[in-house]
Amino acid sequence: MFASLLLGFRILLAWALTLIVAGFLWSGLFSGMDEPPGWIFGLAAMVLMVFALSAVISHISRVRLVADRMDAATLGNRHRRQVELPLDAATAFALLEQVIGQMPRIVQFERSVGTLQLRATQRRADPYGERPPSRWNPLARLAIKRNQITARVTPGTGTSSVTLLFEPDAGAWVDLLLLDEGSNYENADAVTHALSGKVADQRREEREQAARTEAEKELTVARLNLLHAQVEPHFLYNTLANAQVLTRADPERAEQMLGHLIQYLRSSLPGIDQSVSTLGQELERVQAYLEILRIRMGARLTLEIDVPQALHGMSLPSMSLQTLVENAIKHGLEPKSGGGTVWILARVLDGQVTITVADDGQGITGHSNGTGIGLKNLRERLRLTCGEQASLALVSNFPSGVAVTISLPHATSNDAAEILANVPASASAPVAPPSSSATSSSATPSAIVIPPLPEAPHVA
């Protein structure tokens, strides 16, 4: 209450002093300095003081309605706000520009990205409507028609400090005679709350995005586990079915197969819950798997592996290499009367690691009973584990057989120099020897570049 009385006394005193000076000027111009200004001037001065008093009352009432309190800070025409935002300077400046640009009645807007400054001019409106000021209200004719908003962003460490100034678009002298009816305080409050609301919205969106990312991660892990669970029984069912047949035809070989199966499970079970393996672990698992198949195929099966030691730590989806080897044998070599060779090669080329499993079997035909679920699952697991840059390509080998290539982005740039120094830059798909009888492990097949062609329908 004291602040409002002091404001009213100050405004009325300023107008009284102004009228006294104006009275001296009136006397000097019209009646001489030794006579009073006259009743006309006195009447005009009295009316002007009444309007000044009404303007003070209107201003105090408006500020009390907007701010719900009355003190020197809220009753003033000019307001300063300091807001700390947990954002970098560029983001804080863009947010500030958005908030001020959306204010009503903005007639001029200036921005400087280099200095992180904003300046806007707002047309002042009648708080009770858009009607023009009364022609009988001299104070309304003298009132300032615009407000000015100045903002500056100061960068900090992890935060930004925003300084806001809200004032009439005129010099400080107008504060002695005229009031803004709380318009600048209202602007200051609105912009401060808008900035706080925008930051809160961003934080809420970040929390929701983090929750969605975590949910997607859990979903991805669940899908990987499901796909992995589809791969493991695929091999176990085949092996147990073969052992069941051998128990009647050749018990000794059946015992050997079960022994190799136990060895295979002993090497596989410790990582059964893991969806990602390494190339070295996959090679060990494949060799244990092939020992089981050698019992059934004998000399009809030959394996050649050419994988640099530096690539053994490359990450792969678990069971991926075995899936390709199993496809090569089941759909390529087993239907072929003389059997054949399976090649496993790995190379580094243009920042990509390519892993190829090729065979010289019967090749792509329309007589296979495969469903394609093996390669379909592997392609999906590659995408989930290694990202969209991972790919799987299947092409015909020459003169017979199929070559399947997995292409992966290089694991780490730190290992690139070492790998490239030890691995020759060659392509990934082998070409089978011209004759199916050439099974020597010392012969290294040549290579061709494998384009990403669609999957053949015969592969399971």
C-alpha positions in Angstrom: 0.0 0.0 0.0 2.8 2.4 0.8 4.4 1.7 -2.6 1.2 2.6 -4.4 0.7 5.8 -2.4 4.3 6.8 -3.0 3.8 6.2 -6.8 0.7 8.3 -6.8 2.3 11.1 -4.9 5.3 11.1 -7.2 3.3 11.2 -10.4 1.0 13.9 -9.1 3.9 16.0 -7.8 5.7 15.7 -11.2 2.5 16.9 -13.0 2.1 19.7 -10.5 5.6 20.9 -11.1 5.1 20.6 -14.8 1.9 22.7 -14.6 3.6 25.3 -12.4 6.3 25.7 -15.1 3.6 25.8 -17.8 1.8 28.5 -15.8 4.8 30.7 -15.8 5.2 30.2 -19.5 1.4 31.0 -20.0 1.7 34.2 -18.0 4.8 35.3 -19.9 3.1 34.7 -23.2 -0.4 36.0 -22.6 -0.7 38.2 -19.5 2.8 39.1 -18.3 4.9 37.6 -15.6 3.3 39.9 -12.9 -0.2 38.4 -13.3 -1.6 34.9 -12.7 -2.2 32.6 -15.7 -6.0 33.1 -15.5 -9.0 30.9 -15.0 -8.8 29.1 -18.3 -5.3 27.7 -17.5 -6.4 26.9 -14.0 -9.4 24.9 -15.3 -7.2 23.0 -17.8 -4.7 22.3 -15.1 -7.4 21.0 -12.8 -8.8 18.6 -15.5 -5.3 17.4 -16.3 -4.6 16.6 -12.6 -7.9 14.7 -12.5 -6.8 12.6 -15.5 -3.4 12.1 -13.9 -5.0 10.8 -10.7 -7.3 8.5 -12.7 -4.3 7.1 -14.7 -2.5 6.4 -11.4 -5.5 4.6 -10.0 -6.0 2.6 -13.2 -2.3 1.6 -13.3 -2.3 0.4 -9.6 -5.5 -1.6 -10.1 -4.2 -3.2 -13.3 -0.8 -4.2 -11.7 -2.5 -5.6 -8.6 -4.8 -7.7 -10.8 -1.8 -9.0 -12.9 0.9 -9.4 -10.2 -1.3 -10.0 -7.1 1.0 -7.8 -5.2 2.1 -4.1 -5.1 5.7 -3.1 -4.5 8.2 -0.8 -6.2 9.4 -3.5 -8.6 5.9 -4.5 -9.9 4.5 -0.9 -10.1 7.4 0.4 -12.3 7.3 0.8 -16.0 10.6 -1.0 -16.7 11.3 -4.6 -15.7 14.4 -6.8 -15.9 14.5 -10.6 -15.8 17.4 -13.0 -15.5 16.6 -16.6 -16.5 19.1 -19.5 -16.3 18.4 -22.2 -19.0 20.0 -25.6 -18.9 20.7 -25.4 -22.6 23.7 -24.4 -24.8 23.8 -20.9 -26.2 22.5 -21.7 -29.7 19.5 -23.7 -28.4 18.7 -21.1 -25.8 18.8 -18.3 -28.5 16.5 -20.3 -30.8 14.1 -20.9 -28.0 14.1 -17.2 -27.0 13.6 -16.2 -30.6 10.6 -18.5 -30.8 9.0 -17.3 -27.6 9.4 -13.6 -28.3 8.4 -14.0 -32.0 5.1 -15.5 -30.9 4.1 -12.6 -28.8 1.0 -10.6 -30.0 1.3 -7.3 -31.8 5.0 -7.5 -32.6 5.6 -4.8 -35.2 9.4 -4.9 -35.5 11.8 -7.8 -34.8 15.6 -7.7 -35.0 18.0 -10.5 -34.2 21.8 -11.0 -34.3 22.9 -14.6 -34.1 26.6 -13.6 -33.8 26.1 -11.5 -30.7 23.1 -13.5 -29.4 20.9 -10.5 -29.1 17.2 -9.9 -29.8 15.2 -6.7 -30.0 11.4 -6.5 -30.6 8.9 -3.6 -30.6 5.4 -4.3 -29.5 2.3 -2.1 -30.1 0.7 -1.3 -26.8 -3.0 -2.1 -26.6 -5.8 -0.9 -24.4 -6.0 -3.7 -21.8 -9.8 -3.6 -22.0 -10.1 -3.7 -25.7 -8.8 -2.4 -29.1 -10.8 0.8 -29.0 -8.9 4.0 -29.8 -8.2 6.5 -26.9 -10.8 9.0 -26.1 -10.3 12.4 -27.7 -11.1 14.0 -24.3 -8.3 12.2 -22.5 -5.2 14.3 -22.9 -3.0 11.7 -21.1 -4.1 9.0 -23.7 -3.0 11.4 -26.4 0.4 11.8 -24.7 0.8 8.1 -23.8 3.6 6.0 -25.3 2.1 3.8 -28.0 4.8 1.0 -28.0 6.8 -1.2 -25.7 10.3 -2.5 -26.3 11.7 -6.0 -25.5 15.5 -6.5 -25.4 17.1 -9.9 -24.8 20.7 -11.2 -24.6 22.0 -14.7 -24.2 25.2 -15.2 -22.2 26.9 -18.7 -22.8 28.0 -20.6 -19.7 29.3 -24.1 -18.9 26.4 -26.4 -19.7 23.9 -23.6 -19.2 23.0 -20.2 -20.7 21.9 -17.0 -18.9 19.2 -15.0 -20.6 18.8 -11.3 -19.7 15.4 -9.7 -20.6 14.5 -6.0 -20.5 10.9 -4.8 -20.9 10.3 -1.1 -21.1 8.4 1.7 -22.9 9.7 2.6 -26.3 10.8 6.0 -25.0 13.4 7.7 -22.7 13.4 7.3 -18.9 11.9 10.7 -18.4 8.4 9.4 -19.3 8.4 7.4 -16.1 8.0 10.7 -14.2 4.7 11.5 -15.9 3.2 8.5 -17.6 2.4 4.9 -16.6 2.0 1.7 -18.7 -0.9 0.1 -16.8 1.2 -3.0 -16.1 1.8 -3.9 -19.8 5.6 -4.4 -19.4 5.2 -6.4 -16.2 2.7 -8.6 -18.0 5.1 -9.1 -20.9 8.0 -10.0 -18.5 5.9 -12.5 -16.6 4.6 -14.1 -19.9 8.0 -14.5 -21.5 9.6 -15.9 -18.3 6.8 -18.5 -17.9 6.9 -19.3 -21.6 10.7 -20.0 -21.4 10.2 -22.2 -18.3 7.3 -24.1 -20.0 9.4 -24.7 -23.2 12.3 -26.0 -21.2 10.0 -28.3 -19.2 8.4 -29.5 -22.5 11.9 -30.3 -23.9 12.8 -32.2 -20.7 9.6 -34.1 -20.8 10.2 -35.0 -24.5 13.7 -36.1 -23.7 12.5 -38.4 -20.8 9.8 -39.8 -23.1 12.4 -40.4 -25.9 14.7 -42.1 -23.4 11.8 -44.3 -22.2 11.0 -45.2 -25.9 14.6 -45.9 -26.6 14.8 -48.2 -23.6 11.6 -49.9 -24.6 12.9 -50.4 -28.1 16.2 -51.8 -26.7 14.3 -54.3 -24.6 12.2 -55.2 -27.6 15.3 -55.7 -29.7 16.9 -57.9 -27.1 13.6 -60.0 -26.9 13.5 -60.3 -30.7 17.2 -61.4 -30.8 16.6 -64.0 -28.1 13.6 -65.3 -30.0 15.5 -65.6 -33.3 18.4 -67.2 -31.5 16.0 -69.7 -29.9 14.8 -70.6 -33.4 18.4 -71.2 -34.6 19.7 -73.5 -31.8 17.0 -76.2 -32.0 17.3 -76.2 -35.8 20.8 -77.9 -35.5 20.0 -80.0 -32.4 16.9 -81.6 -34.1 19.0 -82.5 -37.2 21.8 -84.0 -35.1 19.6 -86.0 -32.8 17.6 -87.3 -35.8 20.8 -88.5 -37.4 22.0 -90.1 -34.2 18.6 -91.9 -33.9 19.1 -93.4 -37.3 22.6 -94.5 -36.6 21.7 -96.2 -33.4 19.9 -98.8 -35.5 22.3 -99.0 -38.5 25.7 -98.3 -36.9 25.8 -98.0 -33.0 29.5 -97.3 -32.9 29.2 -94.3 -35.2 26.1 -93.2 -33.3 28.2 -93.2 -30.1 30.9 -91.1 -31.8 28.3 -88.6 -33.1 26.8 -88.2 -29.6 30.3 -87.7 -28.2 31.0 -84.9 -30.7 27.6 -83.5 -29.9 28.5 -83.4 -26.2 31.7 -81.6 -27.2 29.8 -79.2 -29.3 27.3 -78.4 -26.5 30.2 -78.0 -24.0 31.6 -75.2 -26.2 28.2 -73.6 -27.0 26.2 -73.7 -23.8 28.3 -71.1 -21.8 27.2 -68.4 -24.3 23.7 -69.7 -25.1 22.1 -66.6 -23.5 24.3 -64.3 -25.6 23.0 -63.0 -28.9 26.5 -61.8 -30.1 29.5 -63.9 -30.5 32.9 -63.4 -32.2 34.3 -64.8 -35.5 36.8 -66.9 -33.6 34.2 -68.5 -31.4 32.0 -69.1 -34.5 34.9 -70.9 -36.2 35.4 -73.2 -33.2 31.7 -74.0 -33.1 31.7 -74.7 -36.8 34.6 -77.1 -36.6 32.9 -79.0 -33.8 29.7 -79.1 -35.9 31.6 -80.5 -38.9 33.1 -83.3 -36.9 29.6 -84.5 -36.4 28.9 -84.3 -40.1 32.1 -86.0 -41.1 30.8 -89.2 -39.4 27.9 -89.2 -41.8 29.5 -87.8 -45.0 33.1 -89.1 -44.6 35.4 -88.1 -47.5 32.6 -86.4 -49.3 33.1 -83.3 -47.1 36.1 -81.1 -47.3 36.6 -77.8 -45.4 39.0 -74.9 -46.2 39.3 -72.0 -43.8 41.2 -68.8 -44.7 40.5 -66.3 -41.9 43.3 -63.9 -40.6 43.9 -64.1 -36.9 43.4 -60.3 -36.6 39.7 -60.8 -37.6 38.9 -63.4 -34.9 37.6 -60.7 -32.6 35.0 -59.4 -35.1 31.5 -59.4 -33.6 28.9 -61.6 -35.2 25.4 -62.8 -34.3 25.6 -66.1 -32.5 25.3 -69.2 -34.7 25.5 -67.0 -37.9 28.5 -68.9 -39.4 27.0 -72.3 -38.6 23.8 -71.3 -40.3 25.6 -70.6 -43.6 27.7 -73.8 -43.3 24.7 -75.9 -42.6 22.9 -74.4 -45.6 25.9 -75.1 -47.8 26.0 -78.7 -46.8 22.3 -79.5 -46.6 21.3 -77.8 -49.9 24.6 -77.8 -51.8 26.8 -80.8 -51.0 24.5 -83.5 -49.6 22.3 -83.7 -52.8 25.5 -83.9 -54.9 26.7 -87.5 -55.4 30.4 -86.7 -55.0 30.1 -84.2 -52.2 32.4 -81.2 -52.3 34.2 -78.4 -50.5 33.1 -75.7 -48.2 35.2 -72.5 -48.1 35.1 -70.0 -45.2 37.0 -66.8 -46.0 37.3 -63.3 -44.4 38.7 -60.2 -45.9 38.9 -56.4 -45.3 38.0 -54.2 -48.2 37.2 -50.4 -48.3 36.4 -50.3 -44.6 34.1 -53.3 -44.7 34.8 -56.8 -43.3 33.4 -59.5 -45.6 32.9 -63.1 -44.4 32.0 -65.6 -47.1 30.8 -69.2 -47.0 30.9 -70.8 -50.4 30.5 -74.3 -51.7 30.8 -76.2 -55.1 27.6 -78.1 -54.6 24.6 -78.3 -56.9 24.0 -74.6 -56.8 20.7 -72.6 -57.0 17.9 -74.8 -58.3 14.2 -75.0 -57.9 14.2 -78.5 -56.5 15.2 -77.6 -52.9 12.7 -78.0 -50.1 14.2 -75.2 -48.0 11.9 -72.6 -46.4 14.4 -69.7 -46.3 13.9 -69.2 -42.5 17.6 -69.6 -41.8 18.8 -66.7 -43.9 15.8 -64.7 -43.1 16.5 -64.9 -39.4 20.2 -64.3 -40.0 19.5 -61.2 -42.0 17.2 -59.8 -39.3 19.7 -60.6 -36.5 22.4 -58.8 -38.5 20.2 -55.7 -38.8 19.4 -55.7 -35.1 22.9 -56.5 -33.9 25.1 -54.6 -36.4 22.8 -51.9 -37.7 21.5 -51.0 -41.2 25.0 -51.0 -42.7 25.3 -54.8 -42.3 24.2 -56.8 -45.3 23.9 -60.4 -46.5 24.3 -61.3 -50.2 23.8 -64.6 -52.0 25.1 -65.4 -55.6 25.9 -68.4 -57.7 29.4 -69.7 -57.5 31.4 -70.8 -60.6 31.2 -73.3 -62.1 28.8 -74.7 -59.5 27.6 -74.0 -56.0 26.6 -70.9 -54.0 28.5 -68.1 -52.2 26.9 -66.2 -49.3 28.7 -63.1 -48.0 28.1 -61.1 -44.8 29.4 -57.5 -45.0 29.9 -55.6 -41.8 31.3 -52.1 -41.0 34.8 -52.2 -39.6 34.7 -52.8 -35.8 37.1 -50.1 -34.8 39.3 -47.7 -36.6 42.2 -48.4 -34.2 42.5 -52.0 -35.6 42.2 -51.0 -39.2 45.9 -50.4 -39.8 46.8 -53.7 -38.2 44.2 -55.7 -40.1 44.9 -54.1 -43.5 48.6 -54.8 -42.9 48.0 -58.5 -42.4 45.1 -59.1 -44.8 45.4 -58.5 -48.5 42.7 -56.3 -50.1 40.8 -58.9 -52.1 37.1 -59.5 -52.6 35.1 -61.9 -50.6 33.4 -64.6 -52.7 35.4 -67.6 -53.8 35.3 -69.5 -57.0 35.2 -73.2 -56.8 37.9 -75.2 -58.6 37.1 -76.4 -62.1 36.8 -80.0 -61.0 34.9 -81.4 -58.0 37.8 -83.8 -57.3 40.2 -81.1 -56.4 39.9 -81.2 -52.6 43.5 -80.3 -51.5 43.4 -77.9 -48.6 46.5 -76.1 -49.9 44.8 -74.8 -53.0 43.6 -71.3 -52.4 40.6 -70.3 -54.6 40.5 -67.0 -56.5 37.9 -64.4 -55.6 35.2 -62.3 -57.3 33.3 -59.3 -56.1 29.8 -60.3 -54.9 27.0 -57.7 -55.6 24.0 -57.6 -53.2 21.7 -59.9 -55.1 18.4 -61.3 -53.8 18.3 -64.5 -51.8 17.7 -67.8 -53.6 14.5 -69.6 -52.7 16.2 -72.9 -52.0 18.2 -71.9 -48.9 16.7 -72.8 -45.5 
